[in-house]
Amino acid sequence: GVAEAALYQFRVRAVSGSVKGAWSAATLRWTKSVASFKASAGKAKGSVKATWKADKAATGGYKVFVYEKKGGAIVATKTAKAGATTATVKGLESGKTYYVRVRPYRVKSGATYVGVLTGYRAAKAK
């Protein structure tokens, strides 16, 4: 029942019978992901480049996450401003394959909503 590209505020709490826990802090989510995303070697040694299709609704920009393996810990990040369609992450090991994901952000009424992460794309650092 979640609408596509909608903005939501989520909170949760534990319930055991009639006992109810405290509500969590709110998390702001945007049910939209980046379209047409790809990853490749960057121009500089030890870099990878993420490229995606522009989305005017991503008013907060984009964040690129780099991992050594799928499901592993994040080893590097790069933030791109709204309107950007590429970001290059530097400082990686040259010749090593990394896995890249991108997440859009949307700002509305001063609040930042976190978009959906893309799937992983492999890229070998230059």
ChimeraX attribute file (.defattr): number of C-alpha atoms within 10 A of each C-alpha:
attribute: neighborCount
match mode: 1-to-1
recipient: residues
	/A:1	3
	/A:2	8
	/A:3	10
	/A:4	10
	/A:5	14
	/A:6	12
	/A:7	18
	/A:8	15
	/A:9	11
	/A:10	10
	/A:11	11
	/A:12	12
	/A:13	10
	/A:14	11
	/A:15	10
	/A:16	7
	/A:17	6
	/A:18	6
	/A:19	7
	/A:20	10
	/A:21	11
	/A:22	10
	/A:23	10
	/A:24	11
	/A:25	11
	/A:26	11
	/A:27	13
	/A:28	16
	/A:29	19
	/A:30	22
	/A:31	17
	/A:32	22
	/A:33	21
	/A:34	22
	/A:35	13
	/A:36	10
	/A:37	19
	/A:38	20
	/A:39	23
	/A:40	21
	/A:41	22
	/A:42	19
	/A:43	13
	/A:44	15
	/A:45	15
	/A:46	18
	/A:47	23
	/A:48	28
	/A:49	22
	/A:50	24
	/A:51	19
	/A:52	17
	/A:53	14
	/A:54	15
	/A:55	16
	/A:56	12
	/A:57	15
	/A:58	24
	/A:59	17
	/A:60	20
	/A:61	20
	/A:62	26
	/A:63	19
	/A:64	23
	/A:65	22
	/A:66	26
	/A:67	19
	/A:68	17
	/A:69	15
	/A:70	16
	/A:71	9
	/A:72	10
	/A:73	11
	/A:74	14
	/A:75	13
	/A:76	15
	/A:77	17
	/A:78	15
	/A:79	17
	/A:80	16
	/A:81	16
	/A:82	18
	/A:83	16
	/A:84	17
	/A:85	16
	/A:86	18
	/A:87	22
	/A:88	20
	/A:89	22
	/A:90	20
	/A:91	12
	/A:92	20
	/A:93	14
	/A:94	16
	/A:95	14
	/A:96	13
	/A:97	19
	/A:98	24
	/A:99	23
	/A:100	29
	/A:101	22
	/A:102	29
	/A:103	20
	/A:104	28
	/A:105	24
	/A:106	23
	/A:107	15
	/A:108	11
	/A:109	5
	/A:110	7
	/A:111	10
	/A:112	17
	/A:113	23
	/A:114	24
	/A:115	24
	/A:116	17
	/A:117	17
	/A:118	20
	/A:119	15
	/A:120	20
	/A:121	17
	/A:122	20
	/A:123	22
	/A:124	20
	/A:125	24
	/A:126	20
